[in-house]
Amino acid sequence: MMCKTLLLAAIVVVAVTAKPSLVKYSDEPAFCKTLDCPTFNKTGEGKGYEIRAYSPAKWVSTTILNLNYDEAVEQGFEYLFKYISGDNVPGIKVDMTAPVTTRVIPAPGPACENNFTVSFFVPFIHQDNPPQPSNPEVSITSLPAFEAYVRVFPGRAKQDDWIKNAELLKESLQNTTAEYDKTFYYTAGYDSPFTIFERHNEIWFFKSSS
């Protein structure tokens, strides 16, 4: 397990230091750390959260069923890193992006597997025509425009940290008029495992469609 963890950490470091795409947006947030990341506008804020409006975009994704968040994300990341390393139909390398998101659909009971969809944002240069995956477990997904309530928190996040901050965001929204989809939430991590300071993590609750 230690060897596997060190290998994954080394892979992530190579990925986040990869050369960024040629097509960039000038207003990229600092926490994207020069990598392509999905564009959004901040439309509001509240105590402990902000509201963002995201543009439609394509992502490369894989869905993992597992009881444990950390294990699911590790497996999903490996599939997606192979995709950007050339495990795609044209056999080309694709730039790393940020964040690594995971859509979490909690299981109905403690003994049931949760549904985790791990995703990389497709670089701007490939948004119109993403390389198709070779692995049948990986797919290109189109996420339409959406609004989200976003909680930001620091540190090296593990399963319990994500759950805790999802609960804190839920508490922040309880006494407001906010309406959001309670069947799932997203985690978003922006940093390499070797980043020690100023780590940036987010929880997203999708605003309910009106």
C-alpha positions, 0 to 999 in steps of 0.5 A, a space after each residue: 500500500 505504501 508503494 502504491 501511495 508513493 507512486 500515486 503521489 509522484 504521478 500527481 506531482 508530474 501532472 500538476 506541473 505539466 505545461 498548461 494549454 495554449 488557450 487560457 482565460 486571463 481572469 483565472 483564479 489564483 487557486 488554479 495555479 496556472 492550470 486550466 480550470 472551469 470558468 465561473 462568475 461569483 454572483 453572491 456570498 453568505 456566511 461561510 460560502 459563496 455563490 458561483 455561476 459556472 459556464 457549460 463545459 466538458 469533463 472526462 469522468 469515471 464512476 466508482 462504487 465504493 464504501 470509502 471516498 479516499 479509495 474511490 478517488 485514488 482508483 478514479 484518479 489512476 484511470 483519468 491520469 492514464 487517459 491524459 497520459 495517452 490512453 485515448 483514441 488518438 494516443 495523445 497527451 492531454 494537459 492536467 487541469 484543476 480541480 479534480 472533482 468528485 460527485 458524491 451520491 451517498 448510499 441509502 444505508 451504511 452497508 451500501 456502496 456510495 457512488 463516486 464520479 471522479 472527473 478532470 476538466 477538459 483543457 480549453 484547447 480540447 473543449 470542442 473536440 475532446 480525445 475519446 477515451 480508450 478505457 470503457 470505464 472512462 467517458 467524456 461528459 458534458 456538464 451544462 451551466 449551473 449555479 453552486 453554493 461553494 464552501 472553501 477550506 484549507 488543509 490536506 482533505 480526507 474522507 472525514 474532512 469532506 463530510 465535515 465540510 459538507 455538513 458545515 455548508 449544509 448548516 450555513 444554508 439552513 436558515 436561508 432561502 437557498 434551495 439546492 439538490 440534496 441528493 448529491 454534492 461535489 468535492 473539488 481539490 486543487 493541489 498536488 499531495 506534495 503541496 504543504 501550504 495554502 491548500 485549496 479545497 471546495 464543497 459544491 452544492 448545486 442550486 436547484 433549477 427554478 
